[in-house]
Amino acid sequence: MAEMTEERERVNALPTWRVTLDMICFRWKLFLGNLAAMMVLMAFWQIPGFIMKAFFDLLSSQSVAGTLGRLDTRCVPDRV
């Protein structure tokens, strides 16, 4: 218990945001290259979703999400 009552040693340390900012300023070209690569990678993860959306829009004849499209024509009057 005596160890817990003692004060901790004060360590002079930089805040995390300052270290990160200094690293970005030091190698800003690498940071921008990495940022661009990550944005391209995230964009490529969206492509399968867009393809699936286009496929299902084609199946449902461009109907709005949440409707049954051509499957339920009994309850829907003829479109003009």
Buried (B, 14 or more C-beta within 10 A) or exposed (E): EEEEEEEEEEEEEEEEEEEEEEEEEEEEEEBEEEEEEEEEEEEEEEEEEEEEEEEEBEEBEEBEEEEEBEEEEEEEEEEE
